[in-house]
Amino acid sequence: MDVYALLGILAFVYAGMVFFITYKKPVNIWSIGKIKAFEKVLGKKGTEYFFYVFGLLAVVLGIWLISK
């Protein structure tokens, strides 16, 4: 297996975890100080949108790495 393909698959797994955590909002993860700081600056919906965009960028990175 190519190294780029492996990194692409890892990017997909990471994106899936970001989407899952953003959707479910587990209390033990969502109460981390960094996420609370994001909520202070961006608000609750802004923080969700930020993480969805971040996950989408990871998907795009995964596609790019696999197609390389």
Distance bins in CASP14 RR format, pairs under 12 A and 6 or more apart:
PFRMAT RR
TARGET T0000
AUTHOR 0000-0000-0000
RMODE 2
METHOD distances of the structure
MODEL  1
1 7 0 0 0 0 0 1 0 0 0 0 0
1 8 0 0 0 0 0 1 0 0 0 0 0
1 9 0 0 0 0 1 0 0 0 0 0 0
1 10 0 0 0 0 0 1 0 0 0 0 0
1 66 0 0 0 0 0 1 0 0 0 0 0
2 8 0 0 0 0 1 0 0 0 0 0 0
2 9 0 0 0 0 0 1 0 0 0 0 0
2 65 0 0 0 0 1 0 0 0 0 0 0
2 66 0 0 0 0 1 0 0 0 0 0 0
2 67 0 0 0 0 0 1 0 0 0 0 0
2 68 0 0 0 0 1 0 0 0 0 0 0
3 9 0 0 0 0 0 1 0 0 0 0 0
3 10 0 0 0 0 0 1 0 0 0 0 0
3 65 0 0 0 0 1 0 0 0 0 0 0
3 66 0 0 0 0 0 1 0 0 0 0 0
3 68 0 0 0 0 1 0 0 0 0 0 0
4 10 0 0 0 0 0 1 0 0 0 0 0
4 11 0 0 0 0 0 1 0 0 0 0 0
4 61 0 0 0 0 0 1 0 0 0 0 0
4 62 0 0 0 0 1 0 0 0 0 0 0
4 63 0 0 0 0 0 1 0 0 0 0 0
4 64 0 0 0 0 1 0 0 0 0 0 0
4 65 1 0 1 0 0 0 0 0 0 0 0
4 66 1 0 0 1 0 0 0 0 0 0 0
4 67 0 0 0 0 1 0 0 0 0 0 0
4 68 1 0 1 0 0 0 0 0 0 0 0
5 11 0 0 0 0 0 1 0 0 0 0 0
5 12 0 0 0 0 0 1 0 0 0 0 0
5 62 0 0 0 0 1 0 0 0 0 0 0
5 63 0 0 0 0 0 1 0 0 0 0 0
5 64 0 0 0 0 0 1 0 0 0 0 0
5 65 1 0 0 1 0 0 0 0 0 0 0
5 66 1 0 1 0 0 0 0 0 0 0 0
5 67 0 0 0 0 1 0 0 0 0 0 0
5 68 0 0 0 0 1 0 0 0 0 0 0
6 12 0 0 0 0 0 1 0 0 0 0 0
6 13 0 0 0 0 0 1 0 0 0 0 0
6 62 0 0 0 0 0 1 0 0 0 0 0
6 65 0 0 0 0 1 0 0 0 0 0 0
6 66 0 0 0 0 1 0 0 0 0 0 0
6 68 0 0 0 0 0 1 0 0 0 0 0
7 13 0 0 0 0 0 1 0 0 0 0 0
7 14 0 0 0 0 0 1 0 0 0 0 0
7 58 0 0 0 0 0 1 0 0 0 0 0
7 61 0 0 0 0 1 0 0 0 0 0 0
7 62 1 0 0 1 0 0 0 0 0 0 0
7 63 0 0 0 0 0 1 0 0 0 0 0
7 64 0 0 0 0 1 0 0 0 0 0 0
7 65 1 0 1 0 0 0 0 0 0 0 0
7 66 0 0 0 0 1 0 0 0 0 0 0
7 68 0 0 0 0 1 0 0 0 0 0 0
8 14 0 0 0 0 1 0 0 0 0 0 0
8 15 0 0 0 0 1 0 0 0 0 0 0
8 58 0 0 0 0 1 0 0 0 0 0 0
8 59 0 0 0 0 1 0 0 0 0 0 0
8 60 0 0 0 0 0 1 0 0 0 0 0
8 61 1 0 0 1 0 0 0 0 0 0 0
8 62 1 1 0 0 0 0 0 0 0 0 0
8 63 1 0 0 1 0 0 0 0 0 0 0
8 64 0 0 0 0 1 0 0 0 0 0 0
8 65 1 1 0 0 0 0 0 0 0 0 0
8 66 1 0 1 0 0 0 0 0 0 0 0
8 67 0 0 0 0 1 0 0 0 0 0 0
8 68 0 0 0 0 1 0 0 0 0 0 0
9 15 0 0 0 0 0 1 0 0 0 0 0
9 16 0 0 0 0 0 1 0 0 0 0 0
9 58 0 0 0 0 0 1 0 0 0 0 0
9 59 0 0 0 0 0 1 0 0 0 0 0
9 61 0 0 0 0 0 1 0 0 0 0 0
9 62 1 0 0 1 0 0 0 0 0 0 0
9 63 0 0 0 0 0 1 0 0 0 0 0
9 65 0 0 0 0 1 0 0 0 0 0 0
9 66 1 0 0 1 0 0 0 0 0 0 0
10 16 0 0 0 0 0 1 0 0 0 0 0
10 17 0 0 0 0 0 1 0 0 0 0 0
10 58 0 0 0 0 1 0 0 0 0 0 0
10 61 0 0 0 0 1 0 0 0 0 0 0
10 62 0 0 0 0 1 0 0 0 0 0 0
10 65 0 0 0 0 1 0 0 0 0 0 0
10 66 0 0 0 0 0 1 0 0 0 0 0
11 17 0 0 0 0 0 1 0 0 0 0 0
11 18 0 0 0 0 0 1 0 0 0 0 0
11 54 0 0 0 0 0 1 0 0 0 0 0
11 55 0 0 0 0 1 0 0 0 0 0 0
11 56 0 0 0 0 0 1 0 0 0 0 0
11 57 0 0 0 0 1 0 0 0 0 0 0
11 58 1 0 1 0 0 0 0 0 0 0 0
11 59 1 0 0 1 0 0 0 0 0 0 0
11 60 0 0 0 0 1 0 0 0 0 0 0
11 61 1 0 1 0 0 0 0 0 0 0 0
11 62 1 1 0 0 0 0 0 0 0 0 0
11 63 0 0 0 0 1 0 0 0 0 0 0
11 64 0 0 0 0 1 0 0 0 0 0 0
11 65 1 0 0 1 0 0 0 0 0 0 0
11 66 0 0 0 0 1 0 0 0 0 0 0
11 68 0 0 0 0 0 1 0 0 0 0 0
12 18 0 0 0 0 0 1 0 0 0 0 0
12 19 0 0 0 0 0 1 0 0 0 0 0
12 55 0 0 0 0 0 1 0 0 0 0 0
12 56 0 0 0 0 0 1 0 0 0 0 0
12 58 1 0 0 1 0 0 0 0 0 0 0
12 59 1 0 0 1 0 0 0 0 0 0 0
12 60 0 0 0 0 0 1 0 0 0 0 0
12 61 0 0 0 0 1 0 0 0 0 0 0
12 62 1 0 1 0 0 0 0 0 0 0 0
12 63 0 0 0 0 1 0 0 0 0 0 0
12 64 0 0 0 0 0 1 0 0 0 0 0
12 65 0 0 0 0 1 0 0 0 0 0 0
12 66 0 0 0 0 1 0 0 0 0 0 0
13 19 0 0 0 0 0 1 0 0 0 0 0
13 20 0 0 0 0 0 1 0 0 0 0 0
13 55 0 0 0 0 0 1 0 0 0 0 0
13 58 0 0 0 0 1 0 0 0 0 0 0
13 59 0 0 0 0 0 1 0 0 0 0 0
13 61 0 0 0 0 0 1 0 0 0 0 0
13 62 0 0 0 0 1 0 0 0 0 0 0
14 20 0 0 0 0 0 1 0 0 0 0 0
14 21 0 0 0 0 0 1 0 0 0 0 0
14 51 0 0 0 0 0 1 0 0 0 0 0
14 54 0 0 0 0 1 0 0 0 0 0 0
14 55 1 0 0 1 0 0 0 0 0 0 0
14 56 0 0 0 0 0 1 0 0 0 0 0
14 57 0 0 0 0 0 1 0 0 0 0 0
14 58 1 0 1 0 0 0 0 0 0 0 0
14 59 0 0 0 0 1 0 0 0 0 0 0
14 61 0 0 0 0 1 0 0 0 0 0 0
14 62 0 0 0 0 1 0 0 0 0 0 0
14 65 0 0 0 0 0 1 0 0 0 0 0
15 21 0 0 0 0 0 1 0 0 0 0 0
15 22 0 0 0 0 0 1 0 0 0 0 0
15 51 0 0 0 0 0 1 0 0 0 0 0
15 52 0 0 0 0 1 0 0 0 0 0 0
15 53 0 0 0 0 0 1 0 0 0 0 0
15 54 0 0 0 0 1 0 0 0 0 0 0
15 55 1 0 1 0 0 0 0 0 0 0 0
15 56 1 0 0 1 0 0 0 0 0 0 0
15 57 0 0 0 0 1 0 0 0 0 0 0
15 58 1 1 0 0 0 0 0 0 0 0 0
15 59 1 0 1 0 0 0 0 0 0 0 0
15 60 0 0 0 0 1 0 0 0 0 0 0
15 61 0 0 0 0 1 0 0 0 0 0 0
15 62 1 0 0 1 0 0 0 0 0 0 0
15 63 0 0 0 0 0 1 0 0 0 0 0
15 65 0 0 0 0 0 1 0 0 0 0 0
16 22 0 0 0 0 1 0 0 0 0 0 0
16 23 0 0 0 0 1 0 0 0 0 0 0
16 24 0 0 0 0 0 1 0 0 0 0 0
16 51 0 0 0 0 0 1 0 0 0 0 0
16 52 0 0 0 0 0 1 0 0 0 0 0
16 54 0 0 0 0 0 1 0 0 0 0 0
16 55 1 0 0 1 0 0 0 0 0 0 0
16 56 0 0 0 0 0 1 0 0 0 0 0
16 58 1 0 0 1 0 0 0 0 0 0 0
16 59 0 0 0 0 1 0 0 0 0 0 0
16 62 0 0 0 0 0 1 0 0 0 0 0
17 23 0 0 0 0 0 1 0 0 0 0 0
17 24 0 0 0 0 0 1 0 0 0 0 0
17 26 0 0 0 0 0 1 0 0 0 0 0
17 29 0 0 0 0 0 1 0 0 0 0 0
17 51 0 0 0 0 0 1 0 0 0 0 0
17 54 0 0 0 0 0 1 0 0 0 0 0
17 55 0 0 0 0 1 0 0 0 0 0 0
17 58 0 0 0 0 1 0 0 0 0 0 0
17 59 0 0 0 0 0 1 0 0 0 0 0
18 24 0 0 0 0 0 1 0 0 0 0 0
18 29 0 0 0 0 0 1 0 0 0 0 0
18 35 0 0 0 0 0 1 0 0 0 0 0
18 48 0 0 0 0 0 1 0 0 0 0 0
18 50 0 0 0 0 0 1 0 0 0 0 0
18 51 1 0 1 0 0 0 0 0 0 0 0
18 52 0 0 0 0 1 0 0 0 0 0 0
18 53 0 0 0 0 1 0 0 0 0 0 0
18 54 1 0 0 1 0 0 0 0 0 0 0
18 55 1 0 1 0 0 0 0 0 0 0 0
18 56 0 0 0 0 1 0 0 0 0 0 0
18 57 0 0 0 0 1 0 0 0 0 0 0
18 58 1 0 0 1 0 0 0 0 0 0 0
18 59 0 0 0 0 1 0 0 0 0 0 0
18 61 0 0 0 0 0 1 0 0 0 0 0
19 25 0 0 0 0 0 1 0 0 0 0 0
19 48 0 0 0 0 0 1 0 0 0 0 0
19 51 0 0 0 0 1 0 0 0 0 0 0
19 52 1 0 0 1 0 0 0 0 0 0 0
19 53 0 0 0 0 0 1 0 0 0 0 0
19 54 0 0 0 0 1 0 0 0 0 0 0
19 55 1 0 0 1 0 0 0 0 0 0 0
19 56 0 0 0 0 1 0 0 0 0 0 0
19 57 0 0 0 0 0 1 0 0 0 0 0
19 58 0 0 0 0 1 0 0 0 0 0 0
19 59 0 0 0 0 1 0 0 0 0 0 0
20 26 0 0 0 0 1 0 0 0 0 0 0
20 29 0 0 0 0 0 1 0 0 0 0 0
20 51 0 0 0 0 0 1 0 0 0 0 0
20 52 0 0 0 0 0 1 0 0 0 0 0
20 55 0 0 0 0 0 1 0 0 0 0 0
21 27 0 0 0 0 0 1 0 0 0 0 0
21 28 0 0 0 0 0 1 0 0 0 0 0
21 29 1 0 1 0 0 0 0 0 0 0 0
21 30 1 0 0 1 0 0 0 0 0 0 0
21 32 0 0 0 0 0 1 0 0 0 0 0
21 35 0 0 0 0 1 0 0 0 0 0 0
21 47 0 0 0 0 0 1 0 0 0 0 0
21 48 0 0 0 0 0 1 0 0 0 0 0
21 51 1 0 0 1 0 0 0 0 0 0 0
21 52 0 0 0 0 0 1 0 0 0 0 0
21 54 0 0 0 0 0 1 0 0 0 0 0
21 55 0 0 0 0 0 1 0 0 0 0 0
22 29 0 0 0 0 1 0 0 0 0 0 0
22 30 0 0 0 0 1 0 0 0 0 0 0
22 35 0 0 0 0 1 0 0 0 0 0 0
22 38 0 0 0 0 0 1 0 0 0 0 0
22 44 0 0 0 0 0 1 0 0 0 0 0
22 45 0 0 0 0 0 1 0 0 0 0 0
22 46 0 0 0 0 0 1 0 0 0 0 0
22 47 0 0 0 0 1 0 0 0 0 0 0
22 48 1 0 1 0 0 0 0 0 0 0 0
22 49 0 0 0 0 1 0 0 0 0 0 0
22 50 0 0 0 0 1 0 0 0 0 0 0
22 51 1 0 1 0 0 0 0 0 0 0 0
22 52 1 0 1 0 0 0 0 0 0 0 0
22 53 0 0 0 0 0 1 0 0 0 0 0
22 54 0 0 0 0 1 0 0 0 0 0 0
22 55 0 0 0 0 1 0 0 0 0 0 0
22 56 0 0 0 0 0 1 0 0 0 0 0
22 58 0 0 0 0 0 1 0 0 0 0 0
23 29 0 0 0 0 0 1 0 0 0 0 0
23 30 0 0 0 0 0 1 0 0 0 0 0
23 48 0 0 0 0 1 0 0 0 0 0 0
23 51 0 0 0 0 1 0 0 0 0 0 0
23 52 0 0 0 0 1 0 0 0 0 0 0
23 55 0 0 0 0 0 1 0 0 0 0 0
24 30 0 0 0 0 1 0 0 0 0 0 0
24 48 0 0 0 0 0 1 0 0 0 0 0
24 51 0 0 0 0 0 1 0 0 0 0 0
25 31 0 0 0 0 1 0 0 0 0 0 0
25 32 0 0 0 0 0 1 0 0 0 0 0
25 35 0 0 0 0 1 0 0 0 0 0 0
25 39 0 0 0 0 0 1 0 0 0 0 0
25 44 0 0 0 0 1 0 0 0 0 0 0
25 47 0 0 0 0 1 0 0 0 0 0 0
25 48 0 0 0 0 1 0 0 0 0 0 0
25 51 0 0 0 0 1 0 0 0 0 0 0
26 32 0 0 0 0 0 1 0 0 0 0 0
26 35 0 0 0 0 0 1 0 0 0 0 0
27 35 0 0 0 0 0 1 0 0 0 0 0
28 35 0 0 0 0 0 1 0 0 0 0 0
29 35 1 0 0 1 0 0 0 0 0 0 0
29 36 0 0 0 0 0 1 0 0 0 0 0
29 51 0 0 0 0 0 1 0 0 0 0 0
30 36 0 0 0 0 1 0 0 0 0 0 0
30 38 0 0 0 0 0 1 0 0 0 0 0
30 39 0 0 0 0 1 0 0 0 0 0 0
30 44 0 0 0 0 0 1 0 0 0 0 0
30 47 0 0 0 0 1 0 0 0 0 0 0
30 48 0 0 0 0 0 1 0 0 0 0 0
30 51 0 0 0 0 0 1 0 0 0 0 0
31 37 0 0 0 0 0 1 0 0 0 0 0
31 39 0 0 0 0 0 1 0 0 0 0 0
32 38 0 0 0 0 1 0 0 0 0 0 0
32 39 0 0 0 0 0 1 0 0 0 0 0
32 47 0 0 0 0 0 1 0 0 0 0 0
33 39 0 0 0 0 1 0 0 0 0 0 0
33 40 0 0 0 0 1 0 0 0 0 0 0
33 47 0 0 0 0 0 1 0 0 0 0 0
34 40 0 0 0 0 0 1 0 0 0 0 0
34 41 0 0 0 0 0 1 0 0 0 0 0
34 47 0 0 0 0 0 1 0 0 0 0 0
34 50 0 0 0 0 0 1 0 0 0 0 0
34 51 0 0 0 0 0 1 0 0 0 0 0
35 41 0 0 0 0 0 1 0 0 0 0 0
35 42 0 0 0 0 0 1 0 0 0 0 0
35 43 0 0 0 0 0 1 0 0 0 0 0
35 44 0 0 0 0 0 1 0 0 0 0 0
35 46 0 0 0 0 0 1 0 0 0 0 0
35 47 1 0 0 1 0 0 0 0 0 0 0
35 48 0 0 0 0 0 1 0 0 0 0 0
35 50 0 0 0 0 1 0 0 0 0 0 0
35 51 0 0 0 0 1 0 0 0 0 0 0
35 54 0 0 0 0 0 1 0 0 0 0 0
36 42 0 0 0 0 0 1 0 0 0 0 0
36 43 0 0 0 0 0 1 0 0 0 0 0
36 44 0 0 0 0 0 1 0 0 0 0 0
36 47 0 0 0 0 1 0 0 0 0 0 0
37 43 0 0 0 0 0 1 0 0 0 0 0
37 47 0 0 0 0 1 0 0 0 0 0 0
37 50 0 0 0 0 0 1 0 0 0 0 0
38 44 0 0 0 0 1 0 0 0 0 0 0
38 45 0 0 0 0 0 1 0 0 0 0 0
38 46 0 0 0 0 1 0 0 0 0 0 0
38 47 1 0 1 0 0 0 0 0 0 0 0
38 48 0 0 0 0 1 0 0 0 0 0 0
38 49 0 0 0 0 0 1 0 0 0 0 0
38 50 1 0 0 1 0 0 0 0 0 0 0
38 51 0 0 0 0 1 0 0 0 0 0 0
38 54 0 0 0 0 0 1 0 0 0 0 0
39 45 0 0 0 0 1 0 0 0 0 0 0
39 46 0 0 0 0 1 0 0 0 0 0 0
39 47 1 0 1 0 0 0 0 0 0 0 0
39 48 0 0 0 0 1 0 0 0 0 0 0
39 49 0 0 0 0 0 1 0 0 0 0 0
39 50 0 0 0 0 0 1 0 0 0 0 0
39 51 0 0 0 0 0 1 0 0 0 0 0
40 46 0 0 0 0 0 1 0 0 0 0 0
40 47 0 0 0 0 1 0 0 0 0 0 0
41 47 0 0 0 0 1 0 0 0 0 0 0
41 50 0 0 0 0 1 0 0 0 0 0 0
42 48 0 0 0 0 1 0 0 0 0 0 0
42 49 1 0 0 1 0 0 0 0 0 0 0
42 50 1 0 1 0 0 0 0 0 0 0 0
42 51 0 0 0 0 1 0 0 0 0 0 0
42 53 0 0 0 0 0 1 0 0 0 0 0
43 49 0 0 0 0 1 0 0 0 0 0 0
43 50 0 0 0 0 1 0 0 0 0 0 0
44 50 0 0 0 0 0 1 0 0 0 0 0
44 51 0 0 0 0 0 1 0 0 0 0 0
45 51 0 0 0 0 0 1 0 0 0 0 0
45 52 0 0 0 0 0 1 0 0 0 0 0
46 52 0 0 0 0 1 0 0 0 0 0 0
46 53 0 0 0 0 1 0 0 0 0 0 0
46 54 0 0 0 0 0 1 0 0 0 0 0
47 53 0 0 0 0 0 1 0 0 0 0 0
47 54 0 0 0 0 0 1 0 0 0 0 0
48 54 0 0 0 0 0 1 0 0 0 0 0
48 55 0 0 0 0 0 1 0 0 0 0 0
49 55 0 0 0 0 0 1 0 0 0 0 0
49 56 0 0 0 0 0 1 0 0 0 0 0
50 56 0 0 0 0 0 1 0 0 0 0 0
50 57 0 0 0 0 0 1 0 0 0 0 0
51 57 0 0 0 0 0 1 0 0 0 0 0
51 58 0 0 0 0 0 1 0 0 0 0 0
52 58 0 0 0 0 0 1 0 0 0 0 0
52 59 0 0 0 0 0 1 0 0 0 0 0
53 59 0 0 0 0 0 1 0 0 0 0 0
53 60 0 0 0 0 0 1 0 0 0 0 0
54 60 0 0 0 0 0 1 0 0 0 0 0
54 61 0 0 0 0 0 1 0 0 0 0 0
55 61 0 0 0 0 1 0 0 0 0 0 0
55 62 0 0 0 0 0 1 0 0 0 0 0
56 62 0 0 0 0 0 1 0 0 0 0 0
56 63 0 0 0 0 0 1 0 0 0 0 0
57 63 0 0 0 0 0 1 0 0 0 0 0
57 64 0 0 0 0 0 1 0 0 0 0 0
58 64 0 0 0 0 0 1 0 0 0 0 0
58 65 0 0 0 0 0 1 0 0 0 0 0
59 65 0 0 0 0 0 1 0 0 0 0 0
59 66 0 0 0 0 0 1 0 0 0 0 0
60 66 0 0 0 0 0 1 0 0 0 0 0
60 67 0 0 0 0 0 1 0 0 0 0 0
61 67 0 0 0 0 0 1 0 0 0 0 0
61 68 0 0 0 0 0 1 0 0 0 0 0
62 68 0 0 0 0 1 0 0 0 0 0 0
END
